[in-house]
C-alpha cells in the first residue's frame, strides 16, 4: 500500500540509520587491531623527558635557538605518529617533552647533524685486553690494531645502495707483539690527560692505540661536527674506527627523507633527497670516491658522533641516497623524521626521563563517569515520568548517539591519531545534556501544537 502524499516514510530513515551504524562498526571490527579509543597522556600515562641545552661557554642559549629547537622536536614527535604530545620551554635552557604511552622519545631529541665524509683509513676497534700480572693485579695488554687500508671487521652494517655495496673484508696479516714490562704506550689514559689527548689532530688520535671507541665516546656531544676538519669516529656498534676527511655534503643539503621497504633485500631503508646544489655535491663526492683506491673509495655517513654506514662506492650516483641495512621499522622511521625536519641548533643533555602514572587521571575518569551516569539516569527518569512514552524516544536516541560517537572515536584514533582525554570526556557528557535539552524543547512544542487542536503526527 502506497504511503499517502505528505506523510514521512519513517522506515527509510530507520534503515539508513541502521546502515550507518553497521558501516561504522564494520570498520571498527574488520579494519584494525584495536577496538578501544586511543587514550591521552592523562588517562594512559606516558613519558616525560627533561632536556637541558649544553653550550660551549656554559651560558644559557638564545631564545631564538631554544624556540627553534622546540619547534623541530615537536615536528619530529608529531611526525612519528604520536598524538597529544607536548613540547614546552622551561626556564632559560630546558625543554620538557611529554608523550602518551611508553614511547622511546629520547632518540627523537638527538641533534641529528648529518655529514658525508670520505674514509681515509679504517681499522677494527681494539680495546686493551686485561690479563693477570705476576703480582696478581690485572695489567693491560692490547692487541695490535689493523691500520691503514685493511677493511674493518664486519658489523651490523648500514649499506648505501644505488651503485653501492658493503666492502669485502680483506684482512692484512699482522704480527702481534707483546708489550715490554713497564711499557705505557698502550695503557688506558687517565682522566688527567684525557682532555689533552682527545684535543689532538685527527691523524694522531686515529694512530694512538689507546684511543679506542670506548675512549672516544667520552668526548662531548658534537665533537665531530666541524665540517672543515678531519675527524675520527666509530660506528654505532663501536666495532670499527674511521679516520674521515672533511665533510663535502652536509645535512643542510638534504631536502627531505622517507622510509620504506627495499624491494630487493626486503629490509627497511631511508631514502635521502638532496637540494639542487646538494645533489651536485653528492654526485661530485661519489665521483671522487669511485676514482680513488681503497679505503678512500668509501663514503662514511656520519650522524651526530657515529658512523651509520661506510660503504664502497662502485659508481657515480646522480640521484638520491638510499641508506639501508638492518634497520627496524621504528629505527628507519625515526631516522627519516630526524633528517626530514632538520638538525637541532643546540645540543641537549637528558636531565630526567620519567614515566607518568595514569593513576590520577584514572581516578578522575571514574568519578566523572559516575557523575555522568547518575545524571543520565536522572534525565531518563524525568523523561519517563513527565513525557511517558516519548521518554523512551529520548533514551533510545541518547543510547544510539553514544554508540555512534564511540565508534567514530575509535576510527579517528586509528586514522588521524585522535586521543581521548579527560577534557574530551567532559565535552561528551555536556553534549549528552545538550541533546536531552533539545528533546525537552521539541516535546514542549509538540504539546503546544496538540493543545491547539492538531494531531500528534501533524504536530
Secondary structure, DSSP 4 states (H G I P E B T S, - for coil): -PPPTT---HHHHHHHHHHHHHHHHHHHHHS-S--SPPB-HHHH-EEEEEEEEE-TTSSPPPHHHHHHHHHHHHHHHHHTT--S-EEEEETTTEEEEEEESS---GGGGS---EEEEEEEEEEE--PPEEEE-TTSSEEEEPPPP--SSPPPPP-S-EEE-SSEEPPPP-PPP----PPPTT--TTSPPPHHHHHHHHTS-HHHHHH-TT--HHHHTTSPTTTT--TTS-EEEEETTS-EEEEEEEEEEEGGGEEEEEEEE-TTT--EEEEEEE-HHHHHHHHHHHHHHHTSPTTTTEEEEEETTEEEEEEEE-S---S-EEEEEEE-HHHHHHHHHHHHH---SSEEEEEEEEEEP-HHHHHHHHHHHHHHHHHHHHHHHHHHHHHTHHHHHHHHHHHHHHHHHHHHHHHHHHHH---B-HHHHHHHHHHHHHHHHHHHHHHHHHHHHHHTT--TTT-
